[in-house]
Amino acid sequence: MRASMHGRQNRGLDYSPLFRFLLSKVGHDWSAVHSEACSRLDQEAPIYWLVARSDEEKRELVRIGESSFYSGLFIDEHHILRQVNPSLGPDDVDVTCSCCTYTLNGVPLLRKREDAQRS
């Protein structure tokens, strides 16, 4: 018996446009950013995969899936969206597999991937 394609599980959802949107709004008022993001989503939870709700949740680098990394975000005391570590760059991502395409904030880490292939 085959399972219905209209089951309750959400598979294959790509939240990379949401993450790029959030990163593009660093320095903006959180209320406006949150409102715009929620208006386009079926659920609010993926927002908080990147945006920390407390100091304990703050992470400089957030891994989504096997090889996609994003800068961690938080809301400061003035309700402005901020990056946990604004100086984070490609050298901060540990590329361990030469066959995978790693990304940081949606940008492929080609140089790092080539380094892993030489190892």
Residue frames as a rotation matrix with the C-alpha (Angstrom) as fourth column:
MET 1
0.581 0.814 0.000 0.00
0.814 -0.581 0.000 0.00
0.000 0.000 -1.000 0.00
ARG 2
-0.348 -0.722 0.598 1.39
0.723 -0.613 -0.318 3.38
0.596 0.322 0.736 -0.99
ALA 3
-0.311 0.177 -0.934 1.38
0.764 -0.537 -0.356 6.40
-0.565 -0.825 0.032 1.28
SER 4
0.703 0.645 0.300 -0.51
0.708 -0.590 -0.388 9.50
-0.073 0.485 -0.872 0.25
MET 5
-0.315 -0.791 0.524 1.48
0.797 -0.520 -0.307 12.40
0.515 0.321 0.795 -1.14
HIS 6
-0.010 0.421 0.907 -0.76
-0.165 -0.895 0.414 14.68
0.986 -0.145 0.078 0.91
GLY 7
0.203 0.010 -0.979 0.33
0.825 0.537 0.177 13.42
0.527 -0.844 0.101 4.33
ARG 8
0.965 0.247 -0.087 1.03
0.245 -0.736 0.631 15.63
0.092 -0.631 -0.771 7.31
GLN 9
0.269 -0.940 -0.212 4.83
0.659 0.019 0.752 15.55
-0.703 -0.342 0.624 6.98
ASN 10
0.930 -0.073 -0.360 6.57
-0.269 -0.802 -0.533 18.52
-0.250 0.592 -0.766 5.39
ARG 11
0.303 -0.851 0.429 9.46
0.587 0.521 0.620 17.23
-0.751 0.064 0.657 3.35
GLY 12
-0.166 -0.511 0.843 11.78
0.986 -0.100 0.133 19.05
0.016 0.854 0.521 1.05
LEU 13
0.886 0.463 -0.014 10.97
0.463 -0.885 0.049 22.54
0.011 -0.050 -0.999 2.30
ASP 14
-0.117 -0.941 0.317 13.71
0.889 -0.241 -0.389 24.99
0.442 0.236 0.865 1.35
TYR 15
0.766 0.391 -0.509 14.10
0.613 -0.682 0.399 27.78
-0.191 -0.618 -0.762 3.87
SER 16
-0.292 -0.956 0.042 17.22
0.919 -0.268 0.288 29.28
-0.264 0.122 0.957 2.29
PRO 17
-0.208 0.238 0.949 15.20
0.495 -0.811 0.312 32.26
0.844 0.534 0.051 0.91
LEU 18
0.860 0.507 -0.056 14.04
0.269 -0.357 0.895 32.95
0.433 -0.785 -0.443 4.48
PHE 19
0.468 -0.751 -0.466 17.59
0.761 0.075 0.644 32.76
-0.448 -0.656 0.607 5.79
ARG 20
-0.484 -0.620 0.618 18.88
0.848 -0.506 0.157 35.10
0.216 0.600 0.770 3.05
PHE 21
0.281 0.680 0.677 16.02
0.325 -0.731 0.600 37.49
0.903 0.052 -0.426 3.86
LEU 22
0.911 0.076 -0.406 16.90
0.413 -0.129 0.901 37.48
0.016 -0.989 -0.149 7.57
LEU 23
0.012 -0.990 -0.144 20.59
0.907 -0.050 0.418 38.07
-0.421 -0.135 0.897 6.84
SER 24
-0.400 -0.125 0.908 19.70
0.704 -0.676 0.217 40.98
0.587 0.726 0.358 4.55
LYS 25
0.509 0.716 0.477 17.75
0.174 -0.629 0.758 42.59
0.843 -0.303 -0.445 7.40
VAL 26
0.078 -0.574 -0.815 20.61
0.995 0.097 0.027 42.70
0.063 -0.813 0.579 9.93
GLY 27
-0.901 -0.418 -0.120 20.54
0.433 -0.889 -0.149 46.20
-0.044 -0.186 0.981 11.45
HIS 28
-0.527 0.796 0.296 16.78
-0.226 -0.468 0.855 46.61
0.819 0.384 0.426 10.97
ASP 29
-0.380 0.527 0.760 13.94
-0.924 -0.182 -0.335 46.75
-0.038 -0.830 0.557 13.50
TRP 30
-0.985 -0.085 0.149 13.06
-0.096 0.993 -0.072 43.21
-0.142 -0.085 -0.986 14.58
SER 31
-0.268 0.960 0.085 9.31
0.005 0.090 -0.996 43.83
-0.963 -0.267 -0.029 14.75
ALA 32
0.338 0.365 -0.867 9.16
-0.800 -0.374 -0.470 44.82
-0.496 0.852 0.165 11.09
VAL 33
-0.551 -0.626 -0.552 11.48
-0.810 0.561 0.172 41.99
0.202 0.542 -0.816 10.00
HIS 34
-0.897 0.230 0.377 9.53
-0.012 0.841 -0.541 39.41
-0.442 -0.490 -0.752 12.01
SER 35
0.029 0.984 -0.178 6.20
-0.240 -0.166 -0.956 40.63
-0.970 0.070 0.232 10.69
GLU 36
0.208 -0.001 -0.978 7.34
-0.967 -0.153 -0.206 40.49
-0.150 0.988 -0.033 7.06
ALA 37
-0.792 -0.559 -0.244 8.90
-0.583 0.812 0.035 37.05
0.179 0.170 -0.969 7.49
CYS 38
-0.726 0.556 0.405 5.81
0.041 0.623 -0.781 35.60
-0.687 -0.550 -0.475 9.21
SER 39
0.141 0.842 -0.521 3.52
-0.593 -0.349 -0.726 36.94
-0.793 0.411 0.450 6.50
ARG 40
0.142 -0.179 -0.974 5.28
-0.963 0.203 -0.178 34.70
0.230 0.963 -0.144 3.97
LEU 41
-0.823 -0.557 -0.112 5.64
-0.497 0.801 -0.334 31.53
0.276 -0.219 -0.936 6.03
ASP 42
0.097 0.830 -0.550 3.40
-0.163 0.558 0.813 28.62
0.982 0.011 0.190 6.87
GLN 43
0.763 0.077 -0.642 5.04
0.591 0.320 0.740 28.38
0.263 -0.944 0.199 10.31
GLU 44
0.856 -0.368 0.362 7.21
-0.434 -0.893 0.119 30.64
0.280 -0.259 -0.924 12.47
ALA 45
0.858 -0.467 0.212 9.64
0.111 0.572 0.813 28.01
-0.501 -0.674 0.543 13.80
PRO 46
0.472 -0.750 0.462 12.30
0.871 0.318 -0.374 28.19
0.134 0.579 0.804 11.01
ILE 47
0.656 -0.234 0.718 12.93
-0.117 -0.971 -0.209 31.85
0.745 0.053 -0.665 11.84
TYR 48
0.701 -0.306 0.645 14.33
-0.710 -0.202 0.675 30.76
-0.076 -0.930 -0.358 15.18
TRP 49
0.815 -0.561 0.144 16.70
0.575 0.813 -0.093 28.24
-0.064 0.159 0.985 13.64
LEU 50
-0.002 -0.824 0.567 18.88
0.695 -0.408 -0.591 31.30
0.719 0.393 0.574 12.94
VAL 51
-0.091 0.049 0.995 17.59
-0.353 -0.935 0.013 33.94
0.931 -0.350 0.102 15.34
ALA 52
-0.672 -0.234 -0.702 18.41
0.534 0.504 -0.679 33.32
0.513 -0.831 -0.214 19.00
ARG 53
0.381 0.882 0.279 15.66
0.258 -0.391 0.883 34.12
0.888 -0.265 -0.377 21.48
SER 54
0.991 -0.131 0.022 18.04
-0.053 -0.243 0.969 34.27
-0.121 -0.961 -0.247 24.45
ASP 55
0.323 -0.945 -0.041 21.75
-0.945 -0.325 0.030 34.62
-0.041 0.029 -0.999 25.19
GLU 56
-0.089 -0.331 0.939 21.93
-0.421 0.867 0.266 30.87
-0.903 -0.371 -0.217 25.81
GLU 57
0.615 0.429 0.661 20.70
0.374 0.579 -0.724 30.17
-0.694 0.693 0.196 22.25
LYS 58
0.706 -0.360 -0.609 23.24
-0.631 -0.711 -0.310 32.45
-0.322 0.603 -0.730 20.52
ARG 59
0.386 -0.636 0.668 25.51
0.538 0.744 0.396 30.63
-0.749 0.207 0.629 18.07
GLU 60
-0.204 -0.560 -0.803 28.07
-0.398 -0.702 0.591 32.19
-0.894 0.440 -0.079 15.76
LEU 61
-0.726 -0.107 -0.679 27.54
-0.676 0.293 0.677 29.55
0.126 0.950 -0.285 13.10
VAL 62
0.041 0.832 0.554 24.32
-0.618 0.457 -0.640 27.62
-0.785 -0.316 0.533 12.48
ARG 63
-0.931 -0.355 -0.082 24.41
-0.300 0.622 0.723 24.39
-0.205 0.698 -0.686 10.51
ILE 64
0.172 0.984 -0.044 21.32
-0.742 0.100 -0.663 23.58
-0.648 0.147 0.747 8.45
GLY 65
0.953 0.148 -0.263 21.47
-0.285 0.729 -0.623 20.11
0.099 0.669 0.737 6.95
GLU 66
0.727 -0.685 0.051 24.78
0.656 0.714 0.247 18.48
-0.206 -0.146 0.968 6.12
SER 67
-0.243 -0.939 0.241 26.73
0.961 -0.199 0.194 21.25
-0.134 0.279 0.951 4.44
SER 68
0.105 0.332 0.937 24.84
0.441 -0.860 0.255 24.56
0.891 0.387 -0.237 4.69
PHE 69
-0.314 -0.305 -0.899 26.01
0.943 -0.210 -0.258 27.06
-0.110 -0.929 0.354 7.28
TYR 70
0.337 0.461 0.821 24.55
0.460 -0.842 0.283 30.44
0.821 0.282 -0.496 8.20
SER 71
-0.756 -0.545 0.362 25.62
0.024 -0.577 -0.817 33.25
0.654 -0.609 0.449 10.49
GLY 72
-0.282 0.638 -0.717 23.77
0.947 0.305 -0.101 33.16
0.154 -0.707 -0.690 13.79
LEU 73
-0.414 0.265 0.871 21.51
0.057 -0.947 0.315 36.11
0.909 0.180 0.377 14.56
PHE 74
-0.429 0.351 -0.833 19.99
0.903 0.140 -0.406 37.66
-0.026 -0.926 -0.377 17.68
ILE 75
0.414 0.610 0.676 17.81
0.481 -0.777 0.407 40.59
0.773 0.157 -0.615 18.71
ASP 76
-0.657 -0.753 -0.043 19.66
0.459 -0.355 -0.815 43.24
0.598 -0.555 0.579 20.69
GLU 77
-0.565 0.390 -0.727 18.32
0.735 -0.162 -0.658 45.30
-0.374 -0.907 -0.195 23.61
HIS 78
-0.617 0.336 -0.711 16.99
-0.385 -0.917 -0.099 47.94
-0.686 0.213 0.696 21.18
HIS 79
0.305 0.759 0.575 15.04
0.078 0.582 -0.809 45.27
-0.949 0.292 0.118 19.20
ILE 80
0.387 -0.324 -0.863 17.45
-0.905 -0.312 -0.289 45.42
-0.176 0.893 -0.414 16.27
LEU 81
0.985 -0.065 0.160 18.41
0.100 0.971 -0.219 42.24
-0.141 0.232 0.963 14.41
ARG 82
0.387 -0.921 -0.052 22.16
-0.904 -0.390 0.175 41.62
-0.182 -0.020 -0.983 14.78
GLN 83
0.505 -0.383 -0.774 24.74
-0.188 0.825 -0.532 39.02
0.843 0.414 0.344 13.79
VAL 84
0.969 -0.193 -0.155 26.31
0.215 0.346 0.913 37.10
-0.123 -0.918 0.377 16.67
ASN 85
0.062 -0.992 -0.113 29.74
0.380 -0.081 0.921 37.38
-0.923 -0.100 0.372 15.04
PRO 86
0.834 0.353 -0.424 29.86
-0.181 -0.552 -0.814 39.93
-0.522 0.756 -0.396 12.19
SER 87
0.078 -0.894 -0.440 33.46
-0.942 -0.211 0.262 38.99
-0.328 0.394 -0.859 11.33
LEU 88
0.110 0.040 0.993 32.55
-0.041 0.999 -0.036 35.36
-0.993 -0.037 0.111 10.57
GLY 89
0.152 -0.117 -0.982 33.83
-0.947 -0.301 -0.110 34.28
-0.283 0.946 -0.156 7.16
PRO 90
0.683 0.163 -0.712 34.57
-0.548 0.758 -0.352 31.30
0.483 0.631 0.607 4.91
ASP 91
-0.321 -0.905 -0.280 37.67
-0.384 0.394 -0.835 30.34
0.866 -0.161 -0.474 6.90
ASP 92
-0.557 0.179 0.811 35.45
-0.823 0.013 -0.568 29.70
-0.112 -0.984 0.140 9.92
VAL 93
0.631 0.775 -0.027 33.61
-0.761 0.613 -0.211 26.81
-0.147 0.154 0.977 8.23
ASP 94
-0.338 -0.749 0.570 35.23
-0.607 0.636 0.476 23.42
-0.719 -0.185 -0.670 8.65
VAL 95
0.456 0.411 -0.789 35.02
-0.881 0.335 -0.335 21.65
0.127 0.848 0.515 5.29
THR 96
-0.116 -0.480 0.870 35.49
-0.663 0.689 0.292 17.94
-0.740 -0.543 -0.398 5.94
CYS 97
0.186 0.281 0.942 34.24
0.421 0.843 -0.334 16.33
-0.888 0.458 0.039 2.74
SER 98
-0.709 -0.567 -0.418 35.67
-0.125 -0.482 0.867 16.90
-0.694 0.667 0.271 -0.71
CYS 99
-0.811 0.420 0.407 32.59
0.571 0.416 0.708 15.60
0.128 0.806 -0.577 -2.55
CYS 100
0.173 0.930 -0.323 30.06
0.965 -0.226 -0.135 17.96
-0.199 -0.288 -0.937 -0.93
THR 101
-0.304 -0.169 0.937 29.38
0.439 -0.898 -0.020 21.58
0.845 0.406 0.348 -1.77
TYR 102
-0.240 0.137 -0.961 29.54
0.944 -0.196 -0.264 23.58
-0.225 -0.971 -0.082 1.44
THR 103
0.011 0.276 0.961 27.89
0.486 -0.841 0.237 26.99
0.874 0.465 -0.144 1.68
LEU 104
-0.607 -0.096 -0.789 28.08
0.741 -0.427 -0.518 29.90
-0.287 -0.899 0.330 4.06
ASN 105
-0.293 0.622 -0.726 25.03
-0.053 -0.769 -0.637 32.17
-0.955 -0.148 0.258 3.97
GLY 106
0.696 0.691 0.196 24.04
0.070 0.207 -0.976 30.63
-0.715 0.693 0.095 0.64
VAL 107
0.593 -0.581 -0.557 27.42
-0.803 -0.387 -0.453 31.20
0.048 0.716 -0.697 -1.04
PRO 108
0.928 -0.263 -0.265 29.42
0.218 0.958 -0.188 28.12
0.303 0.116 0.946 -2.10
LEU 109
0.613 -0.783 0.111 32.78
-0.509 -0.284 0.813 27.70
-0.604 -0.554 -0.572 -0.37
LEU 110
0.961 -0.168 -0.221 34.66
-0.114 0.487 -0.866 26.69
0.253 0.857 0.448 -3.49
ARG 111
0.144 -0.980 0.136 38.17
-0.685 -0.198 -0.701 27.47
0.714 0.007 -0.700 -2.25
LYS 112
-0.147 -0.146 0.978 37.66
-0.930 0.356 -0.087 25.48
-0.336 -0.923 -0.188 0.92
ARG 113
0.794 0.502 0.342 36.22
-0.347 0.837 -0.424 22.57
-0.499 0.218 0.839 -1.06
GLU 114
0.727 -0.600 -0.333 39.29
-0.269 0.197 -0.943 22.52
0.631 0.775 -0.018 -3.32
ASP 115
-0.179 -0.796 0.578 41.53
-0.915 -0.081 -0.394 22.46
0.360 -0.600 -0.714 -0.21
ALA 116
0.206 0.339 0.918 39.64
-0.728 0.680 -0.089 19.42
-0.655 -0.650 0.387 1.14
GLN 117
0.974 0.171 -0.149 40.10
-0.226 0.663 -0.714 17.56
-0.023 0.729 0.684 -2.16
ARG 118
0.286 -0.948 -0.139 43.88
-0.552 -0.044 -0.833 17.92
0.783 0.315 -0.536 -1.87
SER 119
-0.086 -0.299 0.950 43.88
-0.990 0.130 -0.048 16.35
-0.110 -0.945 -0.307 1.58
